[in-house]
Amino acid sequence: MHVTPLRLIFMGTPDFAVPSLQAIADASLPFEIVQVVSAPDRPRRKKNAEPEPTPIKSLALKLGLPVLEVEDVKDPGFATAVGELQPDVIVVAAFRILPPAVYGAARLGAFNLHASLLPAYRGAAPINHALIEGERESGVTTFFLQQQVDTGNIILKKSTPIDSMENASQLAARLSKIGAEAVVETLRLIAEGTVEVSAQDESLVSKAPKLTRENTRIEWNQSAEKLHNFIRGLAMRPAAWTTLGGKTLKIFQSAPAPAVFATSLDTPGTMLIEDGCLYARGTDGWIEILSLQLEGKRPMDAGEFLRGFREESGVLLGS
C-alpha cells in the first residue's frame, strides 16, 4: 500500500543547521522535503567580493533539493509561497524569527531546534552565553513555534556535559550533531502522532542576547575564572577583545594560569611575560593567553606574538 509522504519545509542558514538537513535526508522518515529556505547569497569572505551560497543552500543543491532564498521573512509574498506548498511540518534550525502567517501554515506544526536546554538561554546566542556563565552542561531543545520567541512548548531535550576548556565553536559543532539527532527523533514523533509536549517553566528563564561590539569587550575587573569563561565563550567568532596600544586585540584562547607568580603587578588587565608565555591579570589571579590577534596582524599563538613584541611586563590592557 502506497502512503503519501508528509510534506516538509526546512529553514536554516549557517553551518549549525547543516547536520540537521543532512540527517533528515539520510533518515528513513515518512517525509518529503518539498522546499529548503535560506538567506540570499552574500560575500562571506573579506577578500572575496563574490556572493557565496549559505552552507544550507550549498547542501540543498548537493542533495538536489529546491531552494528558496528569502531576504525578508515578513514579506507577505513569503507567507503566500509557504502556504502554497501546503507543508505538514516546518523545521527551523538557526534561521530567523518567523511571523505566525509563515509557521502557522504547517498542518502538524512548525518546530525549532534551539542550542540550549530551554528555558535557559533564550535568545540569539545561547551557546556563547552558557559558556560565559561557566555552565557545566548544555544541550539542545526542540519546541513548537509560537509568537513569543523561544517560548513554545517543548518536544524533547538532549543534554551534554561541557569541558572546562571547550570553546563556543567546538561546542557549537558538537551541538549541531546532537541537534540533528533531536530533529530526526522529533519528526518521528510527529509522524507517529506520539508527541507529548511540556510547557516551559518561566521561573527558570535566562537570556542569551545578541552579541555586539560592546558586550564582547573584556572587562578585566573580574576573576580569572570569569575571564577564561568569557574568552572561550566567544571563540573563535566574534572573539573577546580588548585594546593594546590603542589597537584592538582579539583573544581566542586562554587557560587558567598554572602557577602563582611572585610579582608586584596586581592591577586587573596587566600583562605579564614569564618564560616565553603571556599572562593577563584578573582580580584574583592570572590567565594564560594562548592565541590572539592584534589589529592589522594575522591570528597567532602567544609565542609568535611575543617574538615581535617589544614591550615588557606591566603593560595594561584595555586602557
C-alpha positions as CSV (number, residue, x, y, z in Angstrom):
1,M,0.0,0.0,0.0
2,H,1.4,3.4,-1.1
3,V,1.5,6.0,1.6
4,T,1.8,9.6,0.6
5,P,4.8,11.2,2.4
6,L,4.3,14.1,4.6
7,R,5.4,17.5,3.2
8,L,8.3,19.1,5.0
9,I,9.9,22.6,4.6
10,F,13.4,23.1,6.1
11,M,14.6,26.6,7.0
12,G,18.1,27.3,8.0
13,T,21.3,29.2,7.1
14,P,24.6,28.5,8.9
15,D,26.9,25.5,9.4
16,F,25.0,24.7,12.6
17,A,21.9,23.7,10.6
18,V,23.8,21.5,8.1
19,P,23.8,18.2,10.1
20,S,20.1,18.5,10.7
21,L,19.2,18.8,7.0
22,Q,21.6,16.0,6.1
23,A,20.2,13.8,8.8
24,I,16.6,14.3,7.6
25,A,17.8,13.5,4.0
26,D,19.6,10.3,5.2
27,A,16.9,9.0,7.6
28,S,14.1,6.7,6.8
29,L,11.3,9.1,7.5
30,P,7.8,9.4,6.0
31,F,8.6,12.9,4.9
32,E,9.4,14.6,1.5
33,I,11.5,17.7,1.7
34,V,9.5,20.0,-0.7
35,Q,11.4,23.2,0.0
36,V,14.6,24.4,1.6
37,V,14.6,28.1,2.7
38,S,17.7,30.0,3.4
39,A,19.2,33.5,3.3
40,P,20.4,35.0,0.0
41,D,23.9,34.6,-1.4
42,R,26.3,37.2,0.0
43,P,30.0,37.8,0.1
44,R,31.2,35.6,3.0
45,R,35.0,36.2,3.0
46,K,36.7,39.5,3.5
47,K,39.0,39.2,0.5
48,N,36.3,37.8,-1.8
49,A,33.6,40.1,-3.1
50,E,31.8,37.4,-5.0
51,P,28.5,36.3,-3.4
52,E,28.5,32.8,-1.9
53,P,25.7,30.5,-1.0
54,T,24.9,29.8,2.6
55,P,26.0,26.4,4.0
56,I,22.4,25.2,3.9
57,K,21.9,26.3,0.3
58,S,25.1,24.5,-0.7
59,L,24.0,21.3,0.9
60,A,20.4,21.5,-0.5
61,L,21.8,21.9,-4.1
62,K,24.1,19.0,-3.5
63,L,21.1,16.9,-2.4
64,G,19.0,18.1,-5.4
65,L,16.5,19.9,-3.2
66,P,14.7,23.1,-4.3
67,V,15.9,26.3,-2.6
68,L,14.1,29.5,-1.8
69,E,16.2,32.5,-0.8
70,V,14.4,34.9,1.5
71,E,15.6,38.4,2.4
72,D,12.5,39.5,4.4
73,V,10.6,36.8,6.3
74,K,7.8,39.3,7.0
75,D,7.2,39.9,3.3
76,P,3.6,38.7,2.6
77,G,4.8,37.0,-0.5
78,F,6.9,34.7,1.6
79,A,3.9,33.6,3.6
80,T,2.0,33.0,0.4
81,A,4.8,30.9,-1.1
82,V,4.9,28.8,2.1
83,G,1.2,28.3,2.2
84,E,1.0,27.3,-1.4
85,L,3.4,24.4,-0.6
86,Q,0.9,23.0,1.9
87,P,3.5,21.8,4.4
88,D,2.7,19.3,7.0
89,V,5.7,20.3,9.1
90,I,8.2,23.1,9.1
91,V,11.6,22.5,10.6
92,V,13.6,25.6,11.7
93,A,17.3,25.5,12.6
94,A,19.3,28.7,13.0
95,F,17.1,30.8,10.8
96,R,15.1,33.9,11.6
97,I,12.1,34.8,13.7
98,L,9.1,33.7,11.7
99,P,5.8,35.5,11.7
100,P,2.6,33.5,12.5
101,A,1.5,33.7,8.9
102,V,4.5,31.5,8.0
103,Y,4.8,29.0,10.8
104,G,1.0,28.7,11.0
105,A,0.9,27.2,7.5
106,A,2.3,23.8,8.8
107,R,-0.6,21.4,9.3
108,L,1.1,19.4,12.0
109,G,3.2,22.3,13.4
110,A,6.4,24.1,13.0
111,F,9.3,23.4,15.4
112,N,12.6,25.0,16.1
113,L,16.0,23.5,17.1
114,H,17.5,25.7,19.9
115,A,21.0,25.3,21.1
116,S,20.3,25.3,24.9
117,L,18.2,23.4,27.4
118,L,15.2,25.7,27.4
119,P,14.0,27.8,29.2
120,A,17.7,28.5,29.9
121,Y,19.4,30.9,27.5
122,R,16.6,32.1,25.3
123,G,17.8,34.4,22.6
124,A,20.3,34.7,19.7
125,A,23.5,33.5,21.3
126,P,22.7,30.6,23.7
127,I,26.0,28.7,23.2
128,N,28.1,31.8,23.9
129,H,26.2,32.9,27.0
130,A,26.2,29.4,28.5
131,L,30.0,29.2,28.3
132,I,30.4,32.8,29.5
133,E,28.3,31.9,32.6
134,G,30.5,28.8,33.3
135,E,27.8,26.2,32.7
136,R,28.9,22.6,33.0
137,E,26.1,21.3,30.9
138,S,24.4,22.3,27.7
139,G,22.3,20.7,25.1
140,V,19.5,21.2,22.5
141,T,15.8,21.6,22.6
142,T,13.1,21.2,20.0
143,F,9.9,23.1,20.6
144,F,6.8,24.2,18.7
145,L,6.9,27.8,17.5
146,Q,4.6,30.4,18.9
147,Q,4.6,34.2,18.7
148,Q,6.9,34.9,21.6
149,V,10.5,33.9,20.7
150,D,11.8,30.7,22.2
151,T,8.8,30.2,24.5
152,G,6.9,27.4,22.8
153,N,6.0,24.0,24.3
154,I,9.0,21.7,24.5
155,I,9.0,18.5,22.5
156,L,12.3,17.0,23.6
157,K,15.7,17.8,25.0
158,K,19.2,16.3,24.7
159,S,21.9,17.3,27.1
160,T,25.7,17.0,27.1
161,P,28.5,18.0,29.6
162,I,30.8,20.9,28.8
163,D,34.6,20.6,29.2
164,S,36.3,23.4,31.1
165,M,38.5,24.2,28.0
166,E,35.8,23.8,25.4
167,N,35.1,26.9,23.4
168,A,32.0,28.2,21.6
169,S,33.0,27.0,18.2
170,Q,33.8,23.5,19.5
171,L,30.5,23.2,21.5
172,A,28.5,24.5,18.5
173,A,30.0,21.8,16.3
174,R,29.0,19.1,18.9
175,L,25.6,20.5,19.5
176,S,24.9,20.7,15.7
177,K,25.3,16.9,15.6
178,I,23.3,16.3,18.8
179,G,20.7,18.6,17.3
180,A,20.4,16.6,14.1
181,E,19.5,13.5,16.2
182,A,16.9,15.6,18.1
183,V,15.4,16.8,14.8
184,V,15.0,13.3,13.3
185,E,13.6,12.0,16.6
186,T,11.1,14.9,16.7
187,L,10.0,14.2,13.2
188,R,9.4,10.6,14.0
189,L,7.3,11.5,17.0
190,I,5.2,13.9,14.9
191,A,4.8,11.3,12.1
192,E,3.6,8.7,14.7
193,G,1.3,11.2,16.4
194,T,3.0,10.4,19.7
195,V,4.4,13.9,20.6
196,E,4.0,14.8,24.3
197,V,4.8,18.4,24.9
198,S,5.6,20.3,28.2
199,A,5.3,24.0,28.9
200,Q,8.4,26.0,29.8
201,D,8.9,26.9,33.4
202,E,9.0,30.7,33.3
203,S,10.7,30.8,36.7
204,L,13.8,29.2,35.1
205,V,14.3,31.6,32.2
206,S,17.6,33.1,31.4
207,K,18.6,35.3,28.4
208,A,21.1,35.0,25.7
209,P,21.1,38.3,23.8
210,K,22.7,39.0,20.5
211,L,26.5,39.6,20.6
212,T,27.6,43.1,19.9
213,R,30.9,45.1,19.8
214,E,30.1,46.4,23.3
215,N,29.2,43.2,25.1
216,T,32.1,41.2,23.7
217,R,34.7,43.6,25.2
218,I,36.7,42.1,28.0
219,E,36.2,43.8,31.4
220,W,39.4,42.9,33.3
221,N,38.0,43.7,36.7
222,Q,36.7,40.2,37.3
223,S,38.1,36.9,38.4
224,A,40.5,34.8,36.4
225,E,37.9,32.1,36.0
226,K,35.3,34.5,34.6
227,L,37.9,35.9,32.2
228,H,38.7,32.5,30.9
229,N,35.0,31.6,30.5
230,F,34.4,34.9,28.7
231,I,37.2,34.3,26.2
232,R,36.2,30.7,25.4
233,G,32.5,31.7,25.3
234,L,33.3,34.0,22.3
235,A,35.9,31.9,20.5
236,M,36.5,31.7,17.7
237,R,34.0,34.2,16.4
238,P,33.3,37.0,17.1
239,A,36.1,36.7,19.7
240,A,36.6,38.5,23.0
241,W,38.5,41.7,22.6
242,T,40.4,44.4,24.4
243,T,42.9,47.1,23.4
244,L,46.7,47.2,23.3
245,G,48.4,50.4,22.4
246,G,45.2,51.9,21.0
247,K,44.6,48.8,18.7
248,T,42.0,46.1,19.0
249,L,43.4,42.9,20.4
250,K,41.3,39.8,20.0
251,I,42.0,36.9,22.4
252,F,40.9,33.5,21.0
253,Q,42.2,31.0,23.6
254,S,43.2,31.2,27.3
255,A,43.8,28.8,30.1
256,P,43.9,29.1,33.9
257,A,47.4,30.1,34.9
258,P,49.4,27.1,36.1
259,A,51.2,28.9,39.0
260,V,51.1,31.9,41.4
261,F,53.6,34.4,40.3
262,A,55.9,36.4,42.6
263,T,55.2,39.8,41.2
264,S,54.1,43.2,42.4
265,L,51.8,43.5,39.3
266,D,48.3,43.3,40.7
267,T,46.2,45.7,38.6
268,P,43.5,43.8,36.6
269,G,44.3,43.8,32.9
270,T,48.1,43.8,33.5
271,M,50.2,41.8,31.0
272,L,53.0,39.5,32.4
273,I,55.7,37.9,30.3
274,E,57.2,34.9,32.0
275,D,59.4,32.1,30.5
276,G,58.2,32.8,27.0
277,C,54.5,32.7,28.0
278,L,51.9,35.5,28.1
279,Y,49.6,36.1,31.0
280,A,46.9,38.7,31.9
281,R,45.8,39.6,35.4
282,G,42.3,39.2,36.8
283,T,41.1,40.4,40.2
284,D,42.2,37.2,42.0
285,G,45.0,35.8,39.8
286,W,46.2,35.2,36.2
287,I,45.1,33.6,33.0
288,E,47.5,32.5,30.3
289,I,46.8,33.9,26.8
290,L,47.4,31.1,24.2
291,S,46.3,32.6,20.9
292,L,45.4,36.2,19.9
293,Q,45.3,38.7,17.0
294,L,46.4,42.3,17.1
295,E,44.6,44.7,14.8
296,G,46.4,44.7,11.4
297,K,48.0,41.3,12.0
298,R,47.0,37.7,11.4
299,P,46.0,35.4,14.2
300,M,48.9,33.8,16.0
301,D,49.9,31.9,19.1
302,A,51.3,33.7,22.1
303,G,54.9,32.6,21.5
304,E,54.9,34.0,18.0
305,F,53.3,37.2,19.2
306,L,55.9,37.7,21.9
307,R,58.8,37.3,19.4
308,G,57.6,40.5,17.8
309,F,56.6,42.3,21.0
310,R,58.9,45.0,22.2
311,E,57.3,45.9,25.5
312,E,57.9,44.3,28.9
313,S,55.7,43.1,31.6
314,G,53.4,45.7,33.1
315,V,51.6,46.9,30.0
316,L,47.9,47.5,30.9
317,L,45.3,46.0,28.5
318,G,42.1,47.9,27.8
319,S,43.3,51.3,28.9
